[in-house]
Each structure stands twice: as C-alpha cells, then as structure tokens.
Amino acid sequence: MPRLTRAPHLRTVAAVTGGLVLAGTLTACGGSSAASDDKVVTVYSADGLKGENGDGWYDRVFKDFEKKTGIKVNYVEGGSGEMVQRAVREKSNTQADVLVTLPPFIQQADERGLLQAYEPKGSDQVDGAGKDPDGKWTSVVNNYFGFIYNKKELSGGKAPRTWEDLTDGSYKNKVQYSTPGVAGDGTAVLIKAMHDFGGKGPAMEYLKKLQSNNVGPSASTGKLAPKVDKGELLAANGDVQMNYAQSKDMPNLGIWFPATAKSPDRPTTFALPYAAGLVTKAPHNANARKFLDHLLGEEAQRQVSAVGGGFSARRDIKATDADADAVALDKIIDGVEIFEPDWADVSENLQSYVEDWKSATGS
C-alpha cells in the first residue's frame, strides 16, 4: 500500500457544501471595477478545509497569509458544482480570484474557460497526475473518498461493511448522501458505485433500492457528519480529510469504505483531491498568485496533516505531527483497494450520469 502522500494518481476530498458562506464582504466586484492593488483575494471553494470552530486548515492558512502579506481573504463556500456554476454566471463580471474544487469539477472549470495557467511555487513537487499539464490547476490537499457511520449505535460487530448493508431495514431513514452533480462527494458516490458494481446499470439499480432508506438529497456533505455523530443518521458519505478532522470533536464518527456483498473483503476508495486554479480575469491577479504560492508553500503543506487532517500534495513534505507519527491517517486505508477513475469520462458524461441517477431514485 503506497503512503497517502505518494499515491501516484489524482487526489483531493472530500466533501462539499451547498449553501453559500461568505466570510467578509466581497470587494472584488469585477475585473474592471476592482483595483488590482487592493489588499484582498477572493476564494471560491468546496467545503471541508475550514473548521467548524475556526480551527481548520483554511483558518490557519488565511490567518498566516494575511499576517505575511497584509492581504485579506474573502471566502465563499459551496458545492464544487455550485462554485463552478457561480463562476460561469459571473464570467462577464468576474468576482473570484481563486477556485478550489474536487474533481471532476476542476476539469469542468477549465473546459468552461474559467481558469488561466499559473504554476505555483512548489508545484514541481506535486505528482504529475495531481496537476494539469497546461498549468491550469494544481492539487493543494490530497484526500480519499469514504463513508462514515455511528460507532456508538453500531458497536459490537454491527458496523456496516458493504453497500448492501445500507439497504437493511434497520437503516430505514437513517442513511443520507450528498447530491451528485452538486456536491463533489455526492458525485463520488456515483463514481464508486459504478466501479464497485461493474457499471452504470447495476449501480443505478442499487441506488434505486437504497432510496427506500435514504433520508433525501443534501447539498452539503459537511453537514451530514454532525447528524451521524448524534445518531440522527447511522451512515452517510464523506471523505477522509474532512471526517478525520471532524472526528476530533465528534467521537462517534467511524470512517469506512463500502465493499460489495460479492467481495465483502475488498473495500475500495479513490483519491479525491482539493485542486486550486487561478481564475481567468481574476480581479486581484497578483494577490491570487501569492495566495496559490502560499497554499503550496512548505509551512502550509506541513500543516495539512497537523491542522487539516489531510495529506500534503507535495511529495517532498513529510508530516511530523502526532497523527503522522502514529500512522493514524495511513492506517485508515490500510487494506483498502485504491482505484483511479477515468476523470475524462466522468467529466464528459457527468450530466448524463446525474440524469440517470435522478431517474433511478426519483430525485
């Protein structure tokens, strides 16, 4: 099993919210109206990296960046797909300087002309599959897709192991996953199901069956963890970075990777990195470049594990925090088969996959 920081294929996680969160007043109103030397940078991002109590990786990074440069970070949070769509709507009046999403949405952002080429300092230490060959985006935090369950309610050998476990009557109205096409982790549910069940058809048949236990769609993956911790849900989707960080304040969270009933001893996952790109016609272009350099800087990358519960995107950064020393993060995926999705196919056919999911589940 390769170490998480050295996995040879595309990585990110997590998890993505639907509702917008605005940290600070947006001053970047468009390329023509915002002064290029304003001490501000506007970041549109998927969730999972900002802490529930102001103690996440983003919280530390933003604070350090402002102290170092005097540049304030205006932060807008939403689902990966939602952030891309918002940026598309604003193309004639660009507000975002930096876009951070999970795949395949970062690739879709590039396809829609939302990203300009920029290779941040330190990106030479990011594995080739973790960055765009044309320099349009670079992974900044590595991550893996996963599920969570309530360890207290499902103790004594009752923890789920397979997809099929979630269709048992004991999970009635106790399962929820975020919305495919809106949330990055919700989209990941489709990707993993199609891989594990051997194709789109069998995957949709399973998700149709699961619907009888499913509470309903959720634009936010991050908001599912508190429900699982409290026992309102028994299981939900998520990602390793976000859920590991949340588990420090939510002791009932357990991270797991569904297998299938046919192969119960072969759980699977795939890399799901947070990838960042410089927005085309960014109102604060110079500030955005400095911010991207900071994200991939040695200090910020060393904090990915210690503060964020994730994995450095740089292969030359060795985590030295207690979690790394205890091999806690690596042990989470010990024995889990890691596959590499065909991201080009996912990006090209995502809309049809989402439509098929809606049809199968009645969503």
C-alpha positions in Angstrom: 0.0 0.0 0.0 1.7 3.3 -1.0 1.8 6.1 1.5 -1.0 8.6 1.0 1.4 11.4 0.3 3.0 9.5 -2.5 -0.1 8.0 -4.2 0.6 8.1 -8.0 -2.7 9.2 -9.2 -5.1 12.1 -8.9 -6.1 13.0 -5.3 -8.4 15.5 -3.5 -11.7 15.1 -0.8 -13.9 15.4 0.4 -16.8 16.8 0.6 -18.7 19.8 -0.4 -21.5 22.0 0.9 -24.5 23.5 -0.9 -25.3 26.7 1.0 -23.0 29.7 0.5 -20.9 31.0 3.3 -19.4 34.5 2.9 -16.5 35.3 5.2 -16.2 39.0 4.9 -17.7 41.4 2.5 -16.9 40.8 -1.2 -14.9 43.7 -2.5 -13.9 42.1 -5.8 -16.9 43.1 -7.9 -15.3 42.5 -11.3 -12.1 42.9 -13.3 -12.9 46.4 -14.4 -14.2 47.8 -11.1 -11.8 46.4 -8.6 -8.3 48.0 -8.2 -5.6 45.4 -8.9 -3.6 46.5 -5.9 -6.5 46.1 -3.3 -5.2 44.1 -0.4 -7.7 41.3 -0.9 -8.1 38.0 -2.6 -11.5 36.2 -3.2 -11.5 32.4 -2.9 -14.4 30.3 -4.1 -14.0 26.8 -2.5 -15.6 23.5 -1.8 -16.0 22.9 1.9 -14.1 20.6 4.2 -10.9 22.7 4.8 -12.4 25.3 7.0 -13.0 24.2 10.6 -16.4 24.1 12.4 -14.8 26.1 15.2 -12.4 28.2 13.3 -9.6 25.6 13.7 -9.3 24.2 10.2 -6.5 24.3 7.7 -8.1 27.2 5.8 -8.5 29.1 9.1 -4.7 28.8 9.8 -3.7 29.4 6.2 -5.8 32.5 5.8 -4.5 33.9 9.1 -0.9 33.2 8.2 -1.3 34.6 4.7 -2.8 37.9 5.9 -0.1 38.3 8.5 2.6 37.6 6.0 1.3 39.7 3.1 -1.4 42.1 4.5 -3.8 40.6 2.0 -7.3 39.7 3.4 -9.0 36.5 2.2 -12.7 36.8 1.2 -14.1 33.3 1.3 -17.1 31.9 -0.4 -18.0 28.3 0.2 -20.4 26.0 -1.7 -20.6 22.7 -3.5 -18.0 22.1 -6.1 -20.5 22.1 -8.9 -22.2 25.1 -7.4 -19.0 27.1 -7.3 -18.2 26.3 -10.9 -21.7 27.4 -12.0 -21.5 30.6 -10.0 -18.2 31.4 -11.7 -19.7 30.7 -15.1 -22.6 33.1 -14.4 -20.0 35.8 -13.4 -17.7 35.4 -16.4 -18.7 38.9 -17.7 -18.2 40.4 -14.2 -15.6 38.2 -12.6 -15.5 38.2 -8.8 -13.5 35.1 -7.8 -9.7 35.2 -7.9 -9.1 31.5 -6.9 -11.2 28.5 -7.4 -10.8 25.3 -5.3 -13.0 22.2 -6.1 -12.9 18.5 -6.2 -12.6 16.6 -9.5 -14.2 16.3 -12.0 -15.4 19.9 -11.4 -11.9 21.4 -11.6 -11.6 19.9 -15.0 -15.0 21.2 -16.0 -14.0 24.7 -14.8 -11.0 24.5 -17.2 -13.2 23.3 -20.0 -15.5 26.3 -19.5 -12.6 28.7 -19.8 -12.7 29.7 -16.1 -9.0 29.0 -15.4 -5.8 30.6 -16.6 -2.4 29.0 -16.5 -0.3 29.5 -13.4 2.1 27.1 -11.8 2.5 28.0 -8.1 5.9 27.7 -6.4 6.2 24.2 -5.1 4.0 22.7 -7.8 7.1 20.9 -9.2 6.8 18.7 -6.1 3.2 17.7 -6.9 2.9 14.3 -8.8 2.1 14.7 -12.5 -1.4 13.3 -12.1 -2.2 15.8 -9.4 -1.9 18.8 -11.6 -3.0 19.9 -15.1 -0.3 19.5 -17.7 -1.1 23.0 -19.0 -0.8 24.6 -15.5 -4.5 25.4 -15.2 -4.9 23.7 -11.7 -2.8 22.0 -9.0 -3.8 19.8 -6.1 -3.2 21.5 -2.8 -4.6 18.9 -0.3 -4.7 15.2 -1.0 -7.7 13.2 0.1 -9.7 10.0 -0.3 -13.4 9.3 -0.6 -15.1 7.4 2.2 -18.2 6.9 4.3 -18.9 7.4 7.9 -21.1 5.5 10.5 -22.1 6.0 14.1 -19.7 3.9 16.2 -21.8 4.1 19.3 -25.1 2.9 17.7 -23.3 0.3 15.5 -20.9 -1.2 18.0 -20.3 -4.9 18.8 -19.8 -6.1 15.2 -22.8 -4.2 13.8 -20.6 -1.7 11.8 -21.5 -1.7 8.1 -19.1 -3.4 5.7 -20.9 -3.5 2.3 -23.1 -1.3 0.2 -25.9 -3.9 0.7 -25.8 -3.5 4.5 -27.2 0.0 4.0 -30.4 -1.4 2.4 -31.2 -3.4 5.6 -34.5 -2.4 7.3 -32.5 -1.2 10.4 -31.2 1.7 8.3 -34.7 3.0 7.4 -34.5 6.8 7.3 -31.0 6.6 8.7 -28.9 6.9 5.6 -28.1 10.0 3.6 -25.6 11.1 0.9 -25.0 14.4 -0.7 -26.4 15.3 -4.1 -24.5 14.1 -7.2 -23.7 16.8 -9.6 -23.9 19.5 -6.8 -21.5 18.1 -4.2 -18.2 16.6 -5.0 -18.5 13.8 -2.5 -22.1 13.2 -3.8 -20.7 12.8 -7.3 -18.1 10.4 -5.8 -20.9 8.2 -4.6 -21.9 7.6 -8.2 -18.2 7.1 -9.3 -17.5 4.5 -6.6 -20.9 2.7 -7.1 -20.3 2.3 -10.8 -16.8 1.0 -10.2 -17.8 -1.4 -7.4 -21.0 -2.8 -9.1 -19.3 -3.1 -12.5 -21.1 -0.4 -14.5 -23.8 2.3 -14.6 -26.7 -0.1 -14.8 -26.0 -2.2 -11.7 -25.0 1.0 -9.8 -28.3 2.7 -10.6 -30.2 -0.5 -9.6 -28.5 -0.4 -6.3 -29.1 3.3 -5.6 -32.8 2.8 -6.5 -33.0 0.1 -3.9 -31.1 2.3 -1.3 -33.6 5.1 -1.9 -36.1 3.4 0.5 -33.7 4.0 3.4 -32.4 7.3 2.1 -33.5 10.5 4.0 -33.2 12.5 0.8 -30.8 14.7 -1.1 -28.4 17.0 0.7 -26.4 19.8 -1.0 -23.9 19.7 1.9 -21.7 16.8 2.7 -20.1 18.5 5.7 -23.5 18.9 7.5 -24.0 15.1 7.4 -21.3 14.3 10.0 -22.9 16.0 12.9 -26.1 14.1 12.2 -24.2 10.8 12.2 -22.4 11.7 15.4 -25.7 12.5 17.1 -27.3 9.3 15.8 -29.8 11.1 13.7 -28.2 9.1 10.8 -26.4 5.8 11.1 -24.4 6.2 7.9 -23.5 8.9 5.3 -20.9 9.7 2.7 -17.9 11.9 3.3 -14.1 11.9 2.8 -11.1 11.0 4.9 -9.7 14.5 5.4 -12.9 16.2 6.4 -14.2 13.3 8.6 -10.9 12.7 10.3 -10.7 16.3 11.3 -14.3 16.3 12.4 -13.8 13.1 14.5 -11.7 15.0 16.9 -14.8 16.9 18.1 -17.3 14.2 17.1 -16.2 11.0 18.9 -18.9 8.8 17.4 -17.7 9.1 13.8 -16.2 6.0 12.2 -14.7 6.1 8.7 -15.3 3.1 6.4 -15.2 2.1 2.8 -18.0 0.0 1.4 -17.3 -3.3 -0.3 -19.9 -5.3 -2.2 -21.7 -8.5 -0.9 -19.9 -10.4 -3.6 -16.5 -9.2 -2.4 -17.0 -8.2 1.2 -13.3 -8.3 2.0 -12.4 -5.9 -0.8 -13.3 -2.4 0.2 -12.4 0.3 -2.3 -11.8 4.0 -2.5 -10.2 6.5 -4.8 -8.2 9.8 -4.5 -10.3 12.9 -4.3 -8.0 16.0 -4.0 -8.8 19.6 -3.4 -7.4 21.3 -6.6 -6.9 25.0 -7.0 -6.7 27.2 -10.0 -6.2 30.9 -10.9 -9.5 32.3 -12.3 -9.5 33.9 -15.7 -9.6 37.7 -15.5 -9.1 37.5 -11.7 -9.7 41.0 -10.3 -6.7 40.6 -8.0 -4.5 38.5 -10.2 -1.2 39.3 -8.4 -2.7 38.6 -5.0 -4.2 35.3 -6.2 -0.8 34.2 -7.4 0.7 35.0 -4.0 -2.1 33.0 -2.3 -1.6 30.0 -4.5 2.1 30.1 -3.8 1.3 30.2 -0.1 -1.1 27.2 -0.3 1.7 25.1 -1.8 4.4 26.6 0.5 6.3 24.3 2.9 4.7 25.8 6.0 1.1 25.4 4.8 1.7 22.0 3.4 3.2 20.8 6.7 0.0 22.0 8.4 -2.2 19.9 6.1 -1.9 16.8 8.3 -1.4 18.5 11.7 -4.3 21.0 11.3 -6.5 19.8 8.5 -6.4 16.0 8.9 -5.4 15.6 5.2 -2.4 14.7 3.2 0.2 17.1 1.7 0.0 17.5 -2.1 3.8 17.8 -2.2 5.8 14.6 -2.3 8.8 16.3 -0.5 6.8 17.2 2.6 6.9 14.6 5.3 4.3 15.1 8.1 5.8 15.2 11.6 2.7 15.8 13.7 1.4 13.2 16.2 -1.2 11.9 13.8 1.5 11.1 11.3 3.9 9.6 13.9 1.1 7.3 15.0 0.4 6.4 11.3 -3.2 7.2 12.1 -4.0 8.6 8.7 -2.3 5.8 6.8 -4.0 3.1 8.9 -7.4 4.4 7.8 -6.9 3.0 4.3 -4.7 0.0 5.2 -6.0 -2.9 3.2 -8.3 -0.7 1.0 -8.0 -1.1 -2.7 -7.4 2.3 -4.4 -8.6 2.6 -7.9 -8.2 5.5 -10.4 -11.4 6.8 -12.0 -11.4 7.8 -15.7 -11.8 11.5 -15.0 -12.0 12.4 -18.7 -15.0 10.1 -19.0 -16.6 11.4 -15.8 -16.2 15.0 -16.8 -17.6 14.3 -20.3 -20.6 12.2 -19.1 -21.3 13.6 -15.7 -24.6 15.3 -16.7 -25.9 12.0 -18.2 -24.9 10.1 -15.1 -26.7 12.6 -12.9 -29.8 12.4 -15.0 -29.7 8.6 -14.8 -29.4 8.8 -11.0 -32.4 11.2 -10.8 -34.4 8.8 -12.9 -33.4 5.8 -10.9 -34.0 7.4 -7.5 -36.9 9.7 -8.3 -34.8 12.6 -7.0 
